[in-house]
Each structure stands twice: as structure tokens, then as C-alpha cells.
Amino acid sequence: MSKILIRGAKVLGGEPQDVLIDGPVIAAVGTGLSADDAEVVEADGKVLLPGLVDLHTHLREPGREDSETVLTGTRAAASGGFTAVFAMANTFPVADTAGVVEQVYRLGQEHGYCDVQPIGAVTVGLEGRKLAELGAMHESAAGVTVFSDDGKCVHDAVIMRRALEYVKAFGGIVAQHAQEPRLTEGAEMNEGTVSAELGLGGWPAVAEESIIARDVLLAEHVGSRVHICHLSTAGSVEIVRWAKSRGIDVTAEVTPHHLLLTDELVRTYDPVYKVNPPLRTERDVHALRAALADGTIDIVATDHAPHPHEDKDCEWAAAAMGMVGLETALSVVQETMVDTGLMDWAGVADRMSAKPAQIGQATGHGRPVSAGEPANLTLVDTEYRGRVDPAGFASRSRNTPYQGRELPGRVTHTWLRGKATLVDGKLT
């Protein structure tokens, strides 16, 4: 592999420096660097971050290749500055066996746009009745460490306790989709003033908060690790904050769309805004931002949920839930957290690279931008402003809530172990 000299980059938003990549590793970081035969990338003050890591991605393969494939999903990831993604288990067949997780893992290796770490299902078929082959998935070539029934809640307390006890044996973690099913029957949006005015079934905050409260107590009881997927309410923030103050081993994520969008958008009846958990209130949005800034919420995760056109171009009640997010995540975080002064770029690197890599045990990712570290990097033009055009997405699906919206920032380059996957905004 050739040498690459990134010249004049603001590493984590700091003073401009040069970064020399030699093969798969960073060889040097400093000023006035030079190297014979190096390809030179003029950063011109762009921000250099460690490659982003997404702990919550839906790649849909196997079974729903009409929505996304491992290839198209990882191309979207590279476009968004990601060098590693964790693929959720709600595929067809469900990733509840060693065979399925190994298939997804090997597809990721074959395509090479970013590392793909499969997430294993907690229960067989995501049905919540019987534990899946957790140990076999961990011992497989995929080396699964994160388990989730995302899309469905592990609602049975006994099953959840057993899962927490099982993964404890090998240092795994259960990522819970917090949704009490009985409290959300027929729910189509956040329960509140807007749902009452529109006459749509309400999705109460307590449906999320009650599961989080139960599960942090279960994690404390068995001495295991629990991760809360796509936390979305101010009450959930307070429960996680309390659990951490008590010493419970809990981590939590927030999606970019829950940092920006509110349930007022549902007044349009545009199904692009239909998502699980639903868009909440302005109060919730500000609570989530504050919690991400102070570390109560550990990470940003996209919950990239691609759907084909026909699953969203229909009436609200029939529409699928979910939004694509890999290619806009960093821009939304810049708008909501950096441009508002709540977080600096070092904080973004922590919440979108270092912490998710730690939680998911993604070796070689989320590392400092320093000599001797793997050259997993992303270069961001933070001065860029532009309107979102999903026609240019690498994802197979186009269900973005940001179409036509102006967002800041643009990823120009991504490197995976020193190999460019994105150059000047174009996939290699």
C-alpha cells in the first residue's frame, strides 16, 4: 500500500497538523511532515476524526435485499465517514444462529467498504420465548459480543434476566429495544398533544421508560451489562442517569433524528417521519442533547433503517417504521451538538467512534489519531452547507426525513486501515 500524507488537517478540531499514513497504520502526526512517494491530500483545515463506528445499523441482508444489502449499506457507511458498523439481527432468516451471523460477517469482509460486526438475536426468531444460540454465535467466526432483538422488545423479565446472565460469562452485552408491547398496541406516534389533535394512536413515554427501569435493575441484580437502544425521552434520560449514579453497568444511545426532529412533523402525515421509537417533543429533544453532552447518553447510533419506496409511499397507518441515517448522521450531529456549542469535535469523536467501539469491542476502531494506531480515519469539511438530495445516496433506499433540508458538513474522505474508501466525496 502506498503512503498517504494528509496535510493541514485539524485533528479532532484542533490546530492544523499533518498525518502520515504508511500502509494500514498512522506513521506520524505533526507539522511539516514529508514523505517520498506519498500521495498528498490537502486537508485545508478540514477536521480529521477517527473513523466513525455505528452500533446500530440495519443492513437487511439476508432476506430484504430490496431495501439494502451488505454492499450498499457499507458503501453508505463509508460515504458517511464510518469504518465499522454493527448489523442488527432482524433479517430473514433472523441472525439467531452461528451460520447466519457468519454469512453477514463474511459479506462485510468481501465487500471491504467498512468492517461489519453482526449483532446476534437474543431470542429465537425474535419471538421472545427462547434464548437463541448466544454462545455459538460468540464462538463463531463472527465473534458476536452484542445481542439484540431490536425491532422487538425482550419483554419477558425472566428471558431478559437469563440473557444477561448468559452473556456475562464471555463479556457480552444485551442491547434492549425498550418498548412495552402492551402499552404500544395500535400506537402510531408519540402520545401527547399532537397525537390527540390528529386522532392517531399514542405511544406513551412510559412504554420506553418502564422497560429501561426494569432492565437496569436486572443488570444490577445479575452483575451484567445492558445497553439501551435509541433512547428517546427525557424520562429515560433520568432513569439512565440514576442507574449510572448507582454504579449499574448501563450504556445508552441516541439517534441523530431524535436529536433534531419532533412529533410536530407528523402533522404532515408524511410517512417518512414514522419511526420506532417515535419522534418525541421539543422538551425531549433538548433533554437528549444535554444528556449526550454530559455523557449520560454514551453514544450516537444511526438506527439506519432502509425501506423500499412502496413501504413508505402509502398512507400513514400502513407505512413501515424507520429512516435511513448513515449518510447524514455526522451532519445532524454537527448541527445539533457542535454548531450549538454543546460539544466540540473531540466530543464527537468520543460519542461516534471511541465509545461505540468500546461498547461493541470493535478492535482497531475508535482509536486515537496518533502514530502506531490503525489508519481508520474520516476527513470532514465542516464549512460546507448543502441541501440533502437522496438521489445521490449510496444506500439502496431513499427514506430520509431530511430531503431538501440544508445541513452542515460533508465527509470528503474515509480510510479503512489506510485504504481509501471515499475520496473527494466519491466512493472508490
Number of C-alpha atoms within 10 A of each C-alpha: 9 13 21 23 26 23 24 23 24 21 24 21 20 14 12 20 19 22 28 26 30 21 16 19 20 24 19 19 20 14 13 10 15 16 13 7 10 15 14 14 17 13 22 13 21 24 24 29 29 31 30 30 32 27 30 25 27 25 30 24 27 19 14 16 17 14 22 24 23 28 21 20 32 28 26 26 31 35 29 29 33 33 30 29 32 26 30 30 31 25 20 14 14 21 34 28 21 22 15 21 28 20 16 25 23 18 17 24 14 12 15 19 30 29 25 27 29 30 34 32 31 34 24 18 21 23 16 19 15 14 19 23 17 24 18 15 27 22 13 14 15 22 19 26 24 29 30 29 27 24 17 17 22 30 21 11 13 12 17 23 18 16 24 26 21 18 21 17 10 12 12 25 26 30 29 27 24 29 26 21 15 9 15 20 11 13 17 23 24 26 21 16 13 18 20 12 9 11 9 18 18 21 25 20 23 19 17 25 24 16 22 28 17 14 25 24 17 22 23 17 13 13 14 24 24 26 25 25 25 27 25 28 26 20 18 25 23 15 17 24 18 15 21 15 10 10 9 21 16 26 25 25 26 24 23 24 28 26 26 19 17 19 21 16 16 22 12 10 13 16 23 25 28 24 19 21 25 26 26 26 22 16 11 21 22 17 20 27 21 19 19 25 21 13 15 23 24 23 29 29 26 29 29 27 25 29 25 17 13 9 17 22 15 13 11 19 14 12 19 21 21 24 26 29 28 29 27 26 24 27 23 22 25 22 16 20 22 17 14 11 11 15 19 17 19 15 20 25 23 23 24 28 28 22 21 29 25 14 19 20 17 21 10 13 27 29 22 20 21 18 16 15 19 27 31 31 27 26 28 26 18 18 11 12 13 12 12 19 14 18 11 8 20 22 28 21 21 23 25 24 21 21 14 12 10 13 19 20 22 24 28 20 25 37 26 26 23 22 22 19 25 23 16 13 17 14 17 13
